[in-house]
Amino acid sequence: MENLNEKEVSGYPAVSGLAIASMVLGILSIITFYTLGFGILLGILSIIFAIVSKKRTGGRLSGMAIAGITCSICGIVLGAIFCAFVLIGLAISFNGGGCTQFHEWFNSIKKY
């Protein structure tokens, strides 16, 4: 009996488990971007898994690894924007100015 690999049987190339993990973590990084850093961490892990899967498959990225990289970049960007808004809000509220200082700052940048 012949020993056939998955590509020969199904007609499709075998997908790396790391590529699947990259895609799942990328999707989770988008879903959890508001958790102040956890979404960013998942996005970074997703990119690392995609790079490792590329090295293990001979320098070729599968569609799932590309989807993982794309989703993780979106999750990292959303997480960074959310963290920036939270830090700006905390800085304004702890500075004692509250909403008045925020409105003054917003009106000063609105002129440009």
Protein Blocks (a to p, Z undefined) as FASTA:
>chain_A
ZZddfklmnopacddfklmmmmmmmmmmmmmmmngomlmmmmmmmmmmmmmmmmmnoopa
cfklmmmmmmmmmmmmmmmmmmmmmmmmmmmmmnonmmmlmmmmmmmmmmZZ
